[in-house]
Amino acid sequence: MPNASFYMDMLVHASQAIKANDPAALIVSGAPSSTKTNVPTIAVSDLVFLRQMFADPRFRANVDIVGVHPGGAANPPDTFWPDNPGPGPGWTNSREFYFRRVEDVRALMVQSGLGDMPMWVTEFGWATRNNTPGYGFGSQISFEKQAQYIVRAYQMARTNYAPWMTGMFLWQLNFAVPWRAQGNELHEQASYGVINDDWSPRPAYLALKTMPKD
C-alpha cells in the first residue's frame, strides 16, 4: 500500500532547502485529492495519507500550512454526506465528493495535535459540461451554478472555517483557451475555468469580481 514516508523524505529536504534560502517562506504540505479508495495499484485514501504525514514528527518541524484538495463533484458547497447529501444524481454517497471534506481533514489535524496550524485549499472548483470520462458530474452544473458554488465556498471559509482556513486557490482561470486551440473546448480542464474559450468572462468570473473581499 502506498504511504507517506517517501513523500515526507522529499518534503523535509525541500523545506530545509527553501528555508535556508528564505527563512520567511511558507511551506505548504502537498495536498492529496479526496478519495476513500485504498487499492495499492490505484490510490490511497487522502485521510490515510494525511494521518501518516501528521504522525511523522518531522511534519510540524518542516511545514507551516496544511494543504488540502477537496473535490465538489456536482454537490453544492454546503452539502455533505450522510446528513445533508447533494441532490444528485450520482457522486453523492461518499464524503470524498464534497467540498466539506476539508472538515474531515481539520478534525484529523486536531486529533493529531496540529489544531494550531492553518489550512490552505490549494485547488478547488466546479466543472461544467465536458466530454472527459470520469467527469460526468459537470453536466449537472450550469455556468450560473458554478458561480454560486465558488462564491459560497469562499464565504464558508470566511465564516464557518475562520480562523484556521487562511488561503484558497481556485482551479482555474482560462484553460478553455488553450484547449480550444487544441480542438477540444469541452475538455474537463476547460470546464473548470472561469473564462470562456474566446476570453469572455463566465458568470463565475463576474461573481468573483464583485464578491466582497474586505
C-alpha positions as CSV (number, residue, x, y, z in Angstrom):
1,M,0.0,0.0,0.0
2,P,1.3,3.5,-0.9
3,N,2.3,5.5,2.2
4,A,3.5,9.0,3.1
5,S,7.1,8.1,4.2
6,F,8.7,8.7,0.8
7,Y,6.9,11.9,0.4
8,M,7.9,13.1,3.8
9,D,11.6,12.5,3.0
10,M,11.2,14.8,-0.1
11,L,9.2,17.3,1.9
12,V,11.8,17.6,4.6
13,H,14.6,18.1,2.2
14,A,12.7,20.6,0.1
15,S,11.6,22.5,3.2
16,Q,15.1,22.8,4.6
17,A,16.5,24.0,1.3
18,I,13.8,26.6,0.9
19,K,14.1,27.9,4.5
20,A,17.9,28.0,4.1
21,N,17.5,30.5,1.3
22,D,14.4,32.3,2.6
23,P,13.5,31.8,6.3
24,A,10.3,33.7,5.8
25,A,9.0,31.4,3.1
26,L,5.8,29.4,3.9
27,I,5.9,25.7,3.4
28,V,2.6,24.2,2.4
29,S,2.3,20.4,2.5
30,G,1.3,18.6,-0.6
31,A,-2.5,18.1,-0.9
32,P,-3.8,14.6,-1.9
33,S,-7.0,14.6,-3.8
34,S,-10.1,13.5,-1.8
35,T,-10.7,9.7,-2.2
36,K,-11.7,6.8,0.0
37,T,-10.1,4.4,-2.4
38,N,-7.4,2.2,-0.8
39,V,-6.1,0.0,-3.6
40,P,-2.3,-0.2,-4.0
41,T,-2.5,-0.1,-7.8
42,I,-4.9,2.8,-7.8
43,A,-4.8,5.2,-4.9
44,V,-4.6,5.6,-1.1
45,S,-7.3,7.5,0.8
46,D,-6.4,11.1,1.4
47,L,-7.2,10.7,5.1
48,V,-5.0,7.7,5.4
49,F,-2.1,9.5,3.7
50,L,-2.6,12.7,5.8
51,R,-2.8,10.7,9.0
52,Q,0.6,9.1,8.1
53,M,2.0,12.6,7.4
54,F,0.7,14.1,10.6
55,A,2.1,11.2,12.6
56,D,5.6,11.8,11.4
57,P,7.4,14.0,14.0
58,R,9.2,15.8,11.1
59,F,5.9,17.2,9.8
60,R,5.4,20.1,12.3
61,A,9.1,21.0,12.2
62,N,9.1,21.4,8.4
63,V,5.6,22.6,7.5
64,D,3.8,25.9,8.1
65,I,0.5,25.2,6.4
66,V,-1.5,22.0,5.7
67,G,-2.6,21.8,2.0
68,V,-5.9,20.2,1.1
69,H,-7.6,19.4,-2.3
70,P,-11.3,18.8,-1.9
71,G,-13.5,17.8,-4.8
72,G,-17.0,19.0,-5.1
73,A,-18.4,16.9,-7.9
74,A,-21.8,18.4,-8.6
75,N,-22.6,19.0,-4.9
76,P,-23.3,22.4,-3.5
77,P,-20.6,23.5,-1.1
78,D,-22.9,23.4,2.0
79,T,-23.9,19.8,1.5
80,F,-22.2,16.8,3.0
81,W,-22.7,13.0,3.2
82,P,-24.6,11.5,5.0
83,D,-26.6,14.1,6.9
84,N,-27.1,16.6,4.1
85,P,-26.3,14.9,0.8
86,G,-26.2,16.7,-2.6
87,P,-29.2,16.4,-5.0
88,G,-27.5,14.0,-7.4
89,P,-27.9,12.0,-9.5
90,G,-24.6,10.3,-8.7
91,W,-21.5,11.3,-6.8
92,T,-23.4,11.9,-3.5
93,N,-22.8,8.8,-1.3
94,S,-19.3,9.4,-0.1
95,R,-17.6,12.3,1.7
96,E,-14.9,12.3,-0.9
97,F,-17.3,14.0,-3.3
98,Y,-17.9,17.2,-1.2
99,F,-16.1,20.5,-0.7
100,R,-16.7,20.0,3.0
101,R,-14.2,17.2,3.0
102,V,-11.9,19.9,4.5
103,E,-13.8,19.4,7.7
104,D,-12.7,15.8,7.9
105,V,-9.1,16.9,7.4
106,R,-9.5,19.6,10.0
107,A,-10.8,17.1,12.5
108,L,-7.8,14.8,11.7
109,M,-5.4,17.8,12.3
110,V,-7.0,18.4,15.7
111,Q,-6.8,14.7,16.6
112,S,-3.1,14.7,15.6
113,G,-2.2,17.7,17.8
114,L,-2.0,20.1,14.8
115,G,-5.0,22.2,15.6
116,D,-2.9,25.3,15.8
117,M,-1.8,25.0,12.2
118,P,-3.6,26.8,9.4
119,M,-5.0,25.1,6.3
120,W,-5.0,26.2,2.6
121,V,-7.2,24.8,-0.1
122,T,-4.6,24.5,-2.9
123,E,-7.2,23.6,-5.5
124,F,-11.0,23.7,-5.7
125,G,-13.7,24.4,-8.2
126,W,-16.7,23.0,-10.0
127,A,-16.7,21.5,-13.5
128,T,-19.4,22.3,-16.1
129,R,-20.4,20.3,-19.1
130,N,-17.5,18.4,-20.6
131,N,-16.5,15.3,-22.6
132,T,-13.9,13.8,-20.4
133,P,-14.6,10.3,-18.9
134,G,-15.0,10.4,-15.2
135,Y,-16.2,14.0,-15.0
136,G,-19.8,13.4,-16.0
137,F,-21.0,15.3,-12.9
138,G,-20.1,18.5,-14.8
139,S,-23.2,18.1,-16.9
140,Q,-25.2,18.9,-13.8
141,I,-23.5,22.3,-13.3
142,S,-24.6,25.3,-15.2
143,F,-22.4,28.4,-15.5
144,E,-24.6,30.1,-13.0
145,K,-24.4,27.3,-10.5
146,Q,-20.6,27.2,-10.9
147,A,-20.5,30.9,-10.0
148,Q,-22.8,30.4,-7.0
149,Y,-20.9,27.5,-5.6
150,I,-17.5,29.1,-5.9
151,V,-18.6,32.3,-4.2
152,R,-20.4,30.3,-1.5
153,A,-17.2,28.2,-0.8
154,Y,-15.2,31.4,-0.2
155,Q,-18.0,32.7,2.1
156,M,-17.8,29.5,4.1
157,A,-14.1,29.8,4.5
158,R,-14.5,33.3,5.9
159,T,-17.3,32.4,8.3
160,N,-17.5,28.6,9.1
161,Y,-13.8,27.9,8.8
162,A,-12.3,31.0,10.4
163,P,-9.6,31.3,11.7
164,W,-7.9,28.1,10.6
165,M,-8.7,28.4,6.8
166,T,-6.4,31.1,5.7
167,G,-6.0,30.5,1.9
168,M,-8.0,29.2,-1.1
169,F,-6.8,28.8,-4.7
170,L,-9.5,28.4,-7.4
171,W,-8.9,25.9,-10.2
172,Q,-8.7,27.8,-12.6
173,L,-8.8,30.9,-14.8
174,N,-8.5,30.2,-18.6
175,F,-7.7,26.7,-19.6
176,A,-10.6,26.8,-22.0
177,V,-8.5,29.0,-24.3
178,P,-5.6,26.6,-24.9
179,W,-7.9,23.6,-25.1
180,R,-9.9,25.3,-27.8
181,A,-6.6,25.8,-29.7
182,Q,-6.1,22.0,-29.4
183,G,-9.6,21.3,-30.8
184,N,-11.3,20.2,-27.5
185,E,-13.0,23.1,-25.9
186,L,-15.1,20.6,-23.8
187,H,-12.1,19.1,-22.0
188,E,-12.7,18.8,-18.3
189,Q,-9.9,21.2,-17.6
190,A,-11.6,23.8,-19.8
191,S,-14.8,23.3,-18.0
192,Y,-13.4,24.3,-14.6
193,G,-12.3,27.7,-15.9
194,V,-14.0,31.0,-15.2
195,I,-13.1,32.4,-18.7
196,N,-14.6,31.1,-21.9
197,D,-12.5,29.8,-24.8
198,D,-12.9,33.2,-26.5
199,W,-11.6,35.1,-23.4
200,S,-15.1,36.3,-22.5
201,P,-15.9,36.1,-18.8
202,R,-18.1,33.4,-17.4
203,P,-20.7,34.2,-14.6
204,A,-18.1,32.8,-12.2
205,Y,-15.5,35.4,-13.2
206,L,-18.0,38.3,-12.8
207,A,-19.3,36.9,-9.5
208,L,-15.7,36.7,-8.1
209,K,-15.0,40.2,-9.4
210,T,-17.9,41.6,-7.4
211,M,-17.6,39.4,-4.4
212,P,-16.8,41.4,-1.2
213,K,-13.1,40.9,-0.3
214,D,-12.5,43.0,2.7
